[in-house]
């Protein structure tokens, strides 16, 4: 097989189309790029996403092992280094040997994917409890900074939990925004999210929450090492109880008074559900 670099749109369907073309043209990918510009001494193949090709590949994976197909879809959301190469190697081995090798977690192909999905699941479980919502002109809003693309997996949990509310969750890391309103949800890509300053009532509730957090703490049993085990420092930057008391003042100094929610008109993701309208 000829060594090439695959350039695709960064979506899961786009990756499956890369797998499809690698078998059709008998080409072996040595790297995957989702950026618009790719400079390399190797041949670069630009893969156009085709839903029929992607569905054909995914159906073949489900036919071999439904569990393996689900694992591949979930692993694609992880922050694993060179995840496309690891997933491609996994798919090739699945086609060649079947799913039997998945019984051994020490398998050199299966192990990195298993670790990445375990890390994703752990972060997902923490964020279900660590996300803190604020009220912006009657709309619940929250910001997170995850390592993995967790919004597609958090979607059903919060849409069911806040079924009668209008809310959004912004992923600062991956520039994605989950919107929900009137039973409909959508994930869109945004370059920048600018929020209005919190109102007096919201600031009051933030102070009350901080006061509650500090009141229930037992000073004699303060154990920062144990606390960091259950609540890592990287989650605290978006949690109300860990923000400094002058956080609201700092916000007012660095943020100009914008509209309640400004979303840049960028291409969307996960568009099978119509985008809701959030009224001010």
C-alpha positions as CSV (number, residue, x, y, z in Angstrom):
1,X,0.0,0.0,0.0
2,X,1.2,3.5,-0.8
3,X,1.9,5.9,2.1
4,X,-0.2,9.1,2.0
5,X,-1.5,11.8,4.3
6,X,-5.3,12.1,4.6
7,X,-6.8,15.5,4.9
8,X,-10.4,15.6,6.0
9,X,-13.0,17.9,7.7
10,X,-12.4,16.6,11.2
11,X,-15.8,14.9,11.6
12,X,-16.4,11.2,12.5
13,X,-18.1,10.7,9.1
14,X,-15.0,12.3,7.4
15,X,-12.7,9.9,9.2
16,X,-14.8,6.9,8.1
17,X,-14.5,8.2,4.6
18,X,-10.7,8.2,5.0
19,X,-11.0,4.5,6.0
20,X,-13.1,3.9,2.9
21,X,-10.7,5.5,0.5
22,X,-7.7,3.8,2.0
23,X,-9.1,0.4,1.1
24,X,-10.5,1.5,-2.3
25,X,-7.2,3.1,-3.5
26,X,-4.9,0.7,-1.4
27,X,-3.3,3.6,0.4
28,X,-1.9,3.5,3.9
29,X,-2.3,6.7,6.0
30,X,0.8,7.9,7.9
31,X,-1.0,10.9,9.2
32,X,-4.4,12.7,9.3
33,X,-5.0,16.4,9.1
34,X,-8.2,18.3,9.6
35,X,-6.6,21.8,9.0
36,X,-7.2,23.6,5.7
37,X,-3.4,23.9,5.0
38,X,-1.2,20.8,4.9
39,X,2.4,20.9,3.8
40,X,4.3,17.6,3.5
41,X,6.8,15.7,1.3
42,X,4.3,12.8,1.2
43,X,1.3,12.7,-1.1
44,X,-1.7,14.4,0.4
45,X,-5.2,13.1,-0.4
46,X,-8.1,15.4,0.4
47,X,-11.1,13.3,1.4
48,X,-14.5,14.7,0.8
49,X,-17.1,13.5,3.3
50,X,-19.7,11.3,1.8
51,X,-22.5,10.0,4.1
52,X,-23.0,6.9,2.0
53,X,-19.4,5.9,2.3
54,X,-19.3,6.6,6.0
55,X,-22.5,4.6,6.6
56,X,-21.1,1.7,4.5
57,X,-17.9,1.6,6.7
58,X,-19.8,1.9,10.0
59,X,-22.4,-0.8,9.0
60,X,-19.5,-3.1,8.3
61,X,-18.0,-2.4,11.7
62,X,-21.4,-3.0,13.4
63,X,-21.7,-6.3,11.5
64,X,-18.4,-7.5,12.9
65,X,-18.9,-6.2,16.5
66,X,-21.5,-3.7,17.7
67,X,-19.4,-3.1,20.8
68,X,-16.3,-2.3,18.7
69,X,-18.2,0.1,16.5
70,X,-19.5,2.0,19.6
71,X,-16.0,2.1,21.1
72,X,-14.6,3.6,17.9
73,X,-17.3,6.3,17.8
74,X,-16.7,7.1,21.5
75,X,-12.9,7.1,21.1
76,X,-13.1,9.6,18.3
77,X,-14.3,12.2,20.9
78,X,-11.2,11.7,23.1
79,X,-8.1,13.9,23.3
80,X,-5.8,10.9,22.5
81,X,-2.7,11.9,20.6
82,X,-2.8,10.7,17.0
83,X,-6.2,9.3,17.6
84,X,-7.0,8.7,13.9
85,X,-3.9,6.6,13.5
86,X,-4.8,4.5,16.6
87,X,-8.4,4.1,15.4
88,X,-7.3,3.2,11.9
89,X,-5.0,0.5,13.3
90,X,-7.8,-0.7,15.4
91,X,-10.2,-0.9,12.5
92,X,-7.6,-2.8,10.3
93,X,-7.1,-5.3,13.0
94,X,-10.8,-5.7,13.5
95,X,-11.3,-6.4,9.8
96,X,-8.4,-8.8,9.8
97,X,-8.9,-10.8,13.0
98,X,-12.4,-10.0,14.3
99,X,-13.2,-8.7,17.8
100,X,-11.4,-11.5,19.7
101,X,-8.3,-9.4,20.4
102,X,-10.5,-7.0,22.5
103,X,-10.6,-9.7,25.2
104,X,-7.1,-8.7,26.1
105,X,-6.7,-5.1,27.3
106,X,-3.0,-5.4,27.0
107,X,-3.2,-5.7,23.3
108,X,-0.9,-3.0,21.7
109,X,-3.7,-1.8,19.4
110,X,-6.6,-2.0,21.9
111,X,-4.7,-0.6,25.0
112,X,-4.4,3.1,23.9
113,X,-8.0,3.3,22.8
114,X,-9.1,1.6,26.0
115,X,-7.1,4.1,28.1
116,X,-8.4,7.1,26.1
117,X,-12.1,6.1,26.5
118,X,-11.5,5.4,30.2
119,X,-10.2,9.0,30.6
120,X,-13.1,10.3,28.6
121,X,-15.6,8.5,30.8
122,X,-14.0,9.8,34.0
123,X,-14.1,13.4,32.8
124,X,-17.7,12.9,31.7
125,X,-18.7,11.7,35.1
126,X,-17.0,14.5,36.9
127,X,-18.5,17.2,34.7
128,X,-22.0,15.9,35.3
129,X,-21.6,17.2,38.8
130,X,-19.1,20.0,38.4
131,X,-20.9,22.2,35.9
132,X,-22.1,25.4,37.4
133,X,-25.0,27.3,35.7
134,X,-25.6,31.1,35.9
135,X,-28.6,33.1,34.7
136,X,-28.1,35.4,31.7
137,X,-31.4,37.3,31.0
138,X,-33.5,34.3,31.9
139,X,-31.3,31.7,30.2
140,X,-29.2,29.2,32.1
141,X,-25.6,29.2,31.0
142,X,-22.3,27.4,31.9
143,X,-18.8,27.2,30.6
144,X,-16.4,24.3,30.8
145,X,-12.8,23.5,29.8
146,X,-12.6,19.8,29.2
147,X,-9.8,17.9,27.5
148,X,-12.2,15.7,25.5
149,X,-15.1,16.6,23.4
150,X,-17.8,15.8,26.0
151,X,-20.7,18.0,24.8
152,X,-22.2,15.3,22.5
153,X,-22.2,12.9,25.5
154,X,-23.4,15.5,28.1
155,X,-26.2,16.4,25.8
156,X,-28.9,13.9,26.8
157,X,-28.1,14.2,30.5
158,X,-28.7,17.9,30.8
159,X,-31.5,18.0,28.2
160,X,-33.4,15.5,30.3
161,X,-32.5,17.2,33.6
162,X,-33.5,20.7,32.5
163,X,-36.2,19.7,30.1
164,X,-38.4,22.7,30.9
165,X,-35.6,25.3,30.8
166,X,-33.6,27.1,28.2
167,X,-29.9,26.7,28.6
168,X,-26.5,26.6,27.0
169,X,-23.1,25.0,27.8
170,X,-20.0,26.4,26.2
171,X,-16.9,24.3,25.7
172,X,-14.0,26.8,25.7
173,X,-11.4,24.1,24.7
174,X,-13.1,23.0,21.5
175,X,-15.1,26.1,20.7
176,X,-18.4,24.3,20.8
177,X,-21.8,25.4,22.2
178,X,-24.7,23.2,23.3
179,X,-28.0,25.0,23.0
180,X,-31.4,23.7,24.3
181,X,-34.9,25.2,24.2
182,X,-38.4,23.9,24.0
183,X,-37.3,20.2,23.8
184,X,-34.9,20.8,21.0
185,X,-31.1,20.9,21.2
186,X,-28.2,21.5,18.9
187,X,-24.4,21.7,19.1
188,X,-22.8,24.5,17.1
189,X,-19.2,25.6,16.5
190,X,-18.4,29.1,17.6
191,X,-15.2,31.2,17.3
192,X,-16.1,33.4,20.3
193,X,-18.7,33.6,23.0
194,X,-19.4,36.9,24.7
195,X,-21.8,37.0,27.7
196,X,-23.5,39.8,29.4
197,X,-22.5,40.7,33.0
198,X,-24.4,38.9,35.7
199,X,-27.3,40.8,37.2
200,X,-27.7,41.7,40.9
201,X,-29.9,38.6,41.6
202,X,-27.3,36.3,40.0
203,X,-24.5,37.9,42.0
204,X,-26.5,37.4,45.2
205,X,-26.9,33.7,44.5
206,X,-23.2,33.3,43.7
207,X,-22.3,34.9,47.0
208,X,-24.8,32.7,48.8
209,X,-23.3,29.6,47.1
210,X,-19.8,30.6,48.1
211,X,-21.0,31.2,51.7
212,X,-22.6,27.8,51.8
213,X,-19.5,26.1,50.5
214,X,-17.3,27.8,53.1
215,X,-19.8,27.2,56.0
216,X,-20.1,23.5,55.6
217,X,-16.3,22.9,55.4
218,X,-14.7,21.4,58.5
219,X,-11.5,23.4,59.1
220,X,-10.0,20.8,61.4
221,X,-10.3,18.2,58.6
222,X,-9.0,20.3,55.8
223,X,-7.1,18.0,53.5
224,X,-6.1,19.7,50.2
225,X,-4.5,16.5,48.8
226,X,-7.7,14.5,49.3
227,X,-9.8,17.3,47.9
228,X,-7.6,17.5,44.8
229,X,-8.1,13.7,44.3
230,X,-11.9,14.1,44.1
231,X,-11.9,17.6,42.6
232,X,-8.9,18.2,40.4
233,X,-7.6,21.8,40.1
234,X,-8.3,22.0,36.4
235,X,-12.1,21.9,36.9
236,X,-12.1,24.8,39.5
237,X,-11.6,27.6,37.0
238,X,-15.3,27.5,36.0
239,X,-16.8,26.5,39.4
240,X,-18.5,29.3,41.3
241,X,-17.3,28.3,44.8
242,X,-13.6,28.5,43.7
243,X,-13.8,31.8,41.9
244,X,-12.3,34.8,43.8
245,X,-14.7,37.1,45.6
246,X,-13.8,40.0,43.3
247,X,-14.4,37.9,40.2
248,X,-17.5,39.8,39.2
249,X,-15.6,43.1,39.5
250,X,-12.8,41.8,37.4
251,X,-15.4,40.7,34.8
252,X,-16.9,44.2,34.6
253,X,-13.4,45.7,34.0
254,X,-12.4,43.4,31.1
255,X,-15.8,42.8,29.5
256,X,-17.7,45.4,27.6
257,X,-21.5,45.4,27.9
258,X,-22.6,43.0,25.0
259,X,-25.8,41.4,24.0
260,X,-27.0,38.6,26.3
261,X,-25.6,35.9,23.9
262,X,-23.5,36.6,20.8
263,X,-22.8,33.6,18.6
264,X,-20.7,33.9,15.5
265,X,-22.3,32.5,12.4
266,X,-20.1,29.4,11.8
267,X,-20.8,26.0,10.3
268,X,-22.7,23.8,12.7
269,X,-22.1,20.3,14.1
270,X,-24.6,17.7,15.0
271,X,-27.2,19.3,12.8
272,X,-29.8,16.6,12.9
273,X,-31.9,18.6,15.4
274,X,-33.1,22.1,14.5
275,X,-31.4,24.9,16.4
276,X,-33.7,26.5,19.0
277,X,-34.4,30.2,19.3
278,X,-33.4,31.6,22.7
279,X,-35.4,34.8,23.3
280,X,-34.1,37.6,25.5
